[in-house]
Amino acid sequence: MSAPHLTPEQRQAFADALSAGRKIEAIKQLRELSGLGLKEAKEIIDRLEAELRAAHPERFATPAQGRKGCALLLVIFLLVDAVILFFIFRR
């Protein structure tokens, strides 16, 4: 099945979802809009994402960028827990 014709507003909505990391949401919206199957909708969204990444790479954060902050918070949390446990069980 060929790709459905998207209005500029629909294409922008998909672009916004993709750049925000909500790919599954974009696929669901395309399926509801077009009646396409999962595989076809995913292929279209994958192509759109590739086009958008090539045209505007700055809009897409790499997965590692978002995880660095979480990893740091986890390490700090574990260190604080270790210190608390040390003082609790020291007695």
C-alpha positions as CSV (number, residue, x, y, z in Angstrom):
1,M,0.0,0.0,0.0
2,S,1.3,3.5,-0.8
3,A,1.8,6.2,1.7
4,P,-1.3,8.3,2.4
5,H,-1.2,12.0,1.5
6,L,-0.6,14.0,4.6
7,T,-1.6,17.6,5.1
8,P,1.2,19.9,6.3
9,E,-0.5,20.0,9.7
10,Q,-0.5,16.2,10.0
11,R,3.1,16.0,8.8
12,Q,4.1,18.6,11.4
13,A,2.2,16.7,14.1
14,F,4.1,13.5,13.2
15,A,7.4,15.5,13.1
16,D,6.7,16.9,16.6
17,A,6.0,13.5,18.0
18,L,9.1,12.0,16.5
19,S,11.4,14.8,17.6
20,A,10.0,14.4,21.1
21,G,10.7,10.7,21.1
22,R,7.1,9.6,20.8
23,K,7.5,7.3,17.8
24,I,4.8,4.8,18.9
25,E,2.3,7.6,19.2
26,A,3.1,8.7,15.7
27,I,2.6,5.2,14.4
28,K,-0.8,4.9,16.2
29,Q,-2.0,8.2,14.9
30,L,-1.0,7.3,11.3
31,R,-2.8,4.0,11.6
32,E,-6.0,5.7,12.9
33,L,-5.8,8.3,10.2
34,S,-5.1,6.0,7.2
35,G,-6.3,2.6,8.2
36,L,-2.9,1.1,7.4
37,G,-1.6,-1.9,9.1
38,L,1.1,-1.8,11.8
39,K,4.0,-2.8,9.5
40,E,3.0,-0.3,6.8
41,A,2.5,2.6,9.2
42,K,5.8,1.8,11.0
43,E,7.7,1.8,7.6
44,I,6.2,5.2,6.7
45,I,7.0,6.7,10.1
46,D,10.5,5.3,9.9
47,R,11.0,6.9,6.5
48,L,9.6,10.2,7.8
49,E,11.9,10.0,10.8
50,A,15.0,9.4,8.6
51,E,14.1,12.4,6.4
52,L,13.6,14.6,9.4
53,R,16.9,13.5,11.1
54,A,18.7,14.2,7.8
55,A,17.2,17.6,7.4
56,H,17.2,18.7,11.1
57,P,19.6,16.6,13.2
58,E,19.6,19.2,15.9
59,R,16.0,18.5,16.7
60,F,16.8,14.9,17.7
61,A,18.6,14.2,20.9
62,T,20.7,11.1,21.0
63,P,19.5,8.5,23.6
64,A,22.7,8.8,25.5
65,Q,22.2,12.5,26.2
66,G,19.1,12.0,28.2
67,R,20.4,9.0,30.1
68,K,23.6,10.7,31.5
69,G,21.5,12.8,33.9
70,C,19.6,9.8,35.1
71,A,22.7,7.7,35.6
72,L,24.3,10.5,37.6
73,L,21.2,10.8,39.8
74,L,21.2,7.0,40.3
75,V,24.8,7.0,41.4
76,I,24.2,9.9,43.8
77,F,21.1,8.1,45.2
78,L,23.1,4.9,45.8
79,L,25.9,6.7,47.5
80,V,23.6,8.5,49.8
81,D,21.8,5.2,50.6
82,A,25.2,3.6,51.3
83,V,26.2,6.4,53.7
84,I,22.8,6.2,55.5
85,L,23.1,2.4,55.8
86,F,26.6,2.7,57.1
87,F,25.6,4.9,59.9
88,I,22.5,2.9,60.8
89,F,24.4,-0.5,61.0
90,R,27.6,0.9,62.5
91,R,26.1,0.8,66.0
